[in-house]
Amino acid sequence: MSIAFIPSPSQGVWHLGAIPIRAYALCIIVGVIVAVWVADRRYKAIGGRPGLILDVATWAVPFGLVGARLYHVVTDPELYFGAGRDWVGIFKIWDGGIGIPGAIALGAVGAWIACHRAGVKLGPVAGAAAPGIAFAQAIGRWGNWFNQELYGRPSSLPWALEISPQHRLAGFENIATYQPTFLYESIWDVGVALLLIWAGKRFLMTGDRLFALYVATYGVGRFITESLRIDFAHHFLGLRINQWMAVIIFLGGVAYLYRTRGKVGPDVVVQPVPAGVSAGPDEPGDDTAGADAPGRVSAETRPATGEGAAPPGADDDEAGSGGDTVAVRASGGPDREPGEDGGDKDAGAGEPAGS
């Protein structure tokens, strides 16, 4: 046993009368709150609609929780089916057992539905949410600490994790300290979140590419921590199933980044201009602009010279008919010309694919 070690909590459940308050659930809830707060601030910073992220979260969070639990059940069915097992345990999420890959996959579906209903692009929302999701995962991993689960191999390192006898795996009853894989993954996720914030600004990444970077970097960290764990898992060709999943999502993220390597951001969400409302203090609306969208100020109505003259490309970004318009800033690129339907034609970077 290590002389210095990280102690495990003496309990992970408290009772408020007859109501159990579980630390595992609290970690998940706090993580969700942090993720929504970070995403909301980031989305509004690029011009996004206030309150939109909360609307998306009402779809993405339930979908993500269902996806996380389904992934766990599918990859560990023997825990719920078979002799001596009770399938009702599938619904006892507070006992632990959620899979992040499933949360990402089905949560993304929920986010897409919400964005489609709101008439906004998914890419900028995903990019705004990516660092917050990583922070949420970092917080959620502390639920494993309270539950004394998913620890790694025996260790005598100064930061080894002490596990109570009742939570030790069969064959390890006499070993007290182990690799704190929950801590490793939590630290990694914080690093991923900070990397995403930095990379988004440094490399002018669009939202879809930033989310792909999140997926790829998460895959690397998950592969490493999975290699340290000693709990039961199905294996294929010498690797745990979760390691293979980490490889798949890493390759998927890298492939998307390579495929979209020519895209330049960052995203700028332009709010739609209501019909009959002036587009600017020096640009009165023109209801007679035939080919222009309602509420849009035609280039012909701007003074060609003088104090009110509009600079070249001033009408590049206009609101579409469904919701927020996403303009992608490109340094040194040519001006874009408006399409006949009131939308943008991007002569340079383009809108995020699959958004």
C-alpha positions in Angstrom: 0.0 0.0 0.0 1.2 3.5 -0.8 2.3 5.7 2.1 0.5 8.7 0.5 -2.7 8.1 -1.4 -6.0 9.7 -2.4 -8.8 8.6 0.0 -12.2 7.5 -1.3 -15.3 9.1 0.1 -16.8 7.3 3.1 -20.3 7.6 1.5 -21.8 8.6 -1.8 -25.4 8.9 -0.8 -27.1 11.2 1.7 -30.8 11.2 2.7 -33.1 14.2 2.8 -35.8 12.6 4.7 -36.9 9.6 2.6 -35.2 11.2 -0.5 -31.7 9.9 -1.4 -29.3 12.5 -2.6 -26.6 10.7 -4.7 -23.2 12.2 -5.4 -23.0 10.5 -8.7 -26.2 12.2 -9.9 -25.1 15.6 -8.5 -21.9 15.4 -10.5 -23.9 14.8 -13.7 -26.3 17.6 -12.9 -23.5 20.1 -12.1 -21.7 19.0 -15.3 -24.8 19.7 -17.4 -25.3 23.1 -15.8 -21.6 24.1 -16.5 -21.9 22.8 -20.1 -25.0 24.8 -20.8 -23.5 28.0 -19.2 -20.3 27.7 -21.2 -22.1 27.0 -24.5 -24.6 29.9 -24.0 -21.8 32.4 -23.4 -19.8 31.2 -26.4 -22.8 31.1 -28.7 -24.0 34.6 -27.7 -20.4 35.9 -28.2 -20.6 35.0 -31.9 -24.0 36.7 -32.3 -26.2 33.8 -31.5 -29.8 34.2 -30.3 -30.1 34.5 -26.5 -31.8 31.5 -25.0 -31.2 29.2 -28.0 -28.7 27.0 -26.2 -31.1 26.3 -23.4 -33.7 25.3 -26.0 -31.2 23.0 -27.6 -30.2 21.5 -24.2 -33.8 20.5 -23.5 -33.5 18.1 -26.4 -29.8 17.2 -26.3 -29.5 16.4 -22.6 -32.3 13.8 -22.4 -31.2 12.3 -25.7 -27.6 12.2 -24.4 -28.6 10.5 -21.1 -30.6 7.8 -23.0 -27.8 7.3 -25.4 -25.2 7.0 -22.6 -27.3 4.4 -20.8 -28.0 2.4 -24.0 -24.3 2.3 -24.8 -23.5 0.9 -21.4 -26.3 -1.7 -21.6 -25.4 -2.8 -25.1 -21.7 -3.2 -24.3 -22.3 -4.9 -20.9 -25.5 -6.8 -21.3 -24.5 -9.5 -18.8 -25.0 -7.0 -16.0 -28.8 -6.9 -16.7 -29.7 -10.1 -18.4 -29.2 -13.8 -17.6 -29.4 -15.9 -14.5 -29.7 -13.9 -11.3 -29.9 -10.6 -13.1 -32.7 -8.1 -13.0 -33.3 -6.2 -16.2 -35.0 -3.4 -14.2 -31.5 -2.3 -13.2 -31.3 -0.8 -16.6 -33.2 2.2 -15.4 -31.1 2.7 -12.2 -28.8 5.2 -13.7 -27.9 6.5 -10.3 -25.9 3.3 -9.6 -23.5 4.2 -12.3 -23.0 2.9 -15.8 -23.2 5.5 -18.7 -21.2 5.5 -21.9 -19.8 8.8 -23.2 -19.8 7.6 -26.9 -23.5 7.0 -26.7 -24.1 10.3 -25.0 -22.2 12.1 -27.8 -24.0 10.2 -30.6 -27.6 10.5 -29.4 -27.0 13.9 -27.8 -26.0 15.2 -31.2 -29.2 13.8 -32.7 -31.2 15.7 -30.1 -29.2 18.9 -30.8 -29.9 18.5 -34.5 -33.6 18.2 -33.9 -33.6 21.3 -31.7 -31.6 23.3 -34.2 -33.8 22.2 -37.1 -36.9 23.3 -35.2 -35.4 26.6 -34.4 -34.2 27.2 -37.9 -30.5 27.6 -37.0 -27.3 25.9 -38.1 -26.0 23.0 -36.0 -22.3 23.7 -36.7 -22.0 27.0 -34.7 -24.0 25.5 -31.8 -21.8 22.4 -31.7 -18.6 24.5 -31.7 -20.0 26.7 -28.9 -20.9 23.6 -26.9 -17.7 21.5 -27.4 -15.6 23.0 -24.6 -18.6 22.9 -22.2 -19.2 19.2 -22.9 -15.5 18.5 -22.1 -15.8 20.4 -18.8 -19.0 18.5 -18.1 -17.2 15.2 -18.6 -14.4 16.3 -16.3 -17.0 17.0 -13.5 -19.0 13.9 -14.2 -16.0 11.6 -13.7 -15.9 12.6 -10.0 -19.1 10.6 -9.7 -16.9 7.5 -10.2 -14.8 8.6 -7.3 -17.9 8.7 -5.0 -19.0 5.3 -6.3 -15.5 3.9 -6.0 -15.7 2.4 -9.5 -13.8 2.2 -12.8 -10.3 2.4 -11.1 -7.1 1.2 -12.7 -4.4 -1.3 -11.9 -2.9 -1.7 -8.4 -0.5 1.2 -7.7 1.8 2.5 -5.0 2.2 5.9 -6.5 1.7 8.9 -4.1 -1.5 9.8 -5.9 -2.9 6.2 -5.9 -6.6 5.8 -5.0 -7.6 4.0 -1.9 -10.6 1.6 -2.5 -12.7 0.3 0.4 -12.7 -3.5 0.7 -16.3 -3.8 -0.3 -15.6 -2.1 -3.6 -12.5 -4.1 -4.6 -12.7 -6.5 -7.5 -12.5 -10.3 -7.0 -8.8 -11.3 -6.8 -7.8 -7.9 -5.5 -9.3 -8.1 -2.0 -5.9 -7.6 -0.3 -4.8 -4.6 -2.4 -5.8 -1.2 -1.1 -4.6 1.4 -3.7 -5.1 1.7 -7.4 -4.5 4.0 -10.4 -7.1 6.8 -10.2 -8.3 6.6 -13.8 -11.3 8.9 -13.0 -8.8 11.6 -12.1 -6.7 11.0 -15.2 -9.7 11.4 -17.4 -11.0 14.4 -15.6 -7.7 16.2 -16.0 -7.5 15.2 -19.6 -11.0 16.5 -20.3 -10.2 19.9 -18.7 -7.1 20.0 -21.0 -9.3 19.2 -24.0 -11.7 22.0 -23.1 -8.8 24.6 -22.8 -7.3 23.3 -26.0 -10.6 23.8 -27.9 -10.9 27.3 -26.6 -7.4 28.1 -27.7 -7.4 26.3 -31.0 -10.7 27.9 -32.0 -9.2 31.4 -31.7 -5.7 30.5 -32.9 -6.7 28.7 -36.0 -10.0 30.4 -36.7 -11.9 27.1 -36.7 -15.6 26.8 -37.7 -17.9 25.2 -35.2 -18.2 21.9 -36.9 -14.4 21.5 -37.1 -14.0 22.5 -33.5 -16.4 19.7 -32.5 -14.5 17.2 -34.6 -11.3 18.3 -32.8 -13.1 17.6 -29.5 -14.2 14.1 -30.6 -10.6 13.2 -31.8 -8.9 14.5 -28.6 -11.5 12.8 -26.4 -10.8 9.5 -28.2 -7.1 9.7 -27.4 -7.6 10.3 -23.7 -10.3 7.6 -23.4 -8.0 5.0 -25.1 -5.3 5.7 -22.6 -7.5 5.5 -19.5 -9.2 2.4 -20.8 -5.8 0.6 -21.0 -5.3 1.1 -17.3 -8.7 -0.2 -16.1 -9.0 -3.7 -14.6 -12.8 -4.0 -14.4 -14.5 -6.6 -16.6 -14.9 -5.7 -20.2 -15.4 -7.5 -23.5 -12.3 -7.7 -25.6 -11.7 -7.9 -29.4 -8.2 -8.6 -30.8 -6.7 -7.9 -27.4 -8.3 -4.5 -26.8 -11.3 -3.6 -24.7 -14.5 -2.7 -26.7 -14.3 0.9 -25.4 -10.7 1.2 -26.8 -11.9 0.2 -30.2 -14.7 2.8 -29.9 -12.1 5.4 -28.9 -10.0 4.5 -32.0 -13.1 4.8 -34.2 -14.2 8.2 -32.9 -10.6 9.5 -33.1 -10.3 8.4 -36.7 -13.7 9.9 -37.5 -12.7 13.2 -36.0 -9.4 13.3 -37.8 -11.0 12.4 -41.1 -13.5 15.2 -40.8 -10.8 17.7 -39.9 -8.8 16.6 -43.0 -11.9 16.7 -45.2 -12.7 20.2 -44.2 -9.1 21.5 -43.9 -9.9 24.4 -46.3 -12.6 25.9 -44.2 -11.8 29.1 -42.3 -13.8 30.6 -39.5 -14.7 31.7 -37.0 -18.5 31.5 -37.3 -20.5 34.7 -37.0 -24.2 34.2 -36.5 -26.2 37.1 -38.0 -29.6 37.7 -36.6 -32.5 37.9 -39.2 -33.8 41.4 -40.0 -37.6 41.6 -39.7 -39.5 42.8 -42.6 -39.8 46.6 -42.8 -37.1 47.2 -40.2 -34.1 49.3 -41.1 -30.9 47.3 -41.6 -28.8 50.1 -40.2 -28.9 53.8 -39.1 -27.7 55.0 -42.5 -29.5 52.4 -44.6 -33.3 53.0 -44.8 -35.4 49.9 -45.7 -36.7 49.7 -49.3 -40.0 47.8 -49.6 -39.8 48.1 -53.4 -36.6 46.1 -53.8 -38.0 43.5 -56.1 -35.4 40.7 -56.0 -34.3 41.4 -52.4 -35.7 39.6 -49.3 -38.2 41.5 -47.2 -36.5 43.9 -44.8 -33.3 43.8 -46.8 -31.7 47.0 -47.9 -31.0 46.8 -51.6 -27.5 47.8 -52.7 -29.2 50.2 -55.2 -30.8 52.2 -52.4 -27.4 53.0 -50.8 -25.8 56.3 -51.9 -22.9 55.6 -54.3 -20.9 58.4 -52.9 -21.0 60.8 -50.0 -21.4 60.5 -46.3 -23.9 57.6 -46.4 -22.0 55.5 -49.0 -21.8 51.8 -48.1 -18.4 50.1 -48.3 -17.9 47.3 -50.8 -19.3 44.0 -49.5 -21.4 45.7 -46.8 -24.4 43.6 -47.8 -22.6 40.3 -47.8 -24.2 38.8 -44.8 -28.0 38.9 -44.8 -30.7 37.0 -42.9 -32.3 34.0 -44.4 -35.9 33.2 -44.1 -35.6 30.3 -41.5 -33.4 31.7 -38.7 -30.0 32.9 -37.9 -27.5 33.2 -40.8 -24.0 32.0 -40.4 -21.3 34.1 -42.0 -17.8 32.7 -42.0 -15.0 35.3 -41.8 -12.2 34.6 -44.3 -9.1 36.7 -44.3 -8.1 38.1 -47.6 -11.0 36.3 -49.4 -13.2 37.8 -52.2 -16.5 39.5 -51.4 -19.5 37.3 -51.6 -22.5 38.1 -53.8 -26.1 37.5 -52.5 -28.1 34.7 -54.1 -31.4 35.3 -55.6 -33.2 33.7 -52.7 -31.9 36.0 -50.1 -29.2 33.6 -48.8 -25.4 33.8 -49.0 -23.2 32.3 -51.6 -19.9 31.7 -49.9 -17.1 32.2 -52.4 -14.4 31.2 -49.8 -14.8 29.1 -46.8 -18.4 28.0 -47.0 -20.9 27.0 -44.2 -20.1 24.1 -41.9 -20.8 20.8 -43.6 -23.6 18.7 -42.1 -24.9 21.7 -40.1 
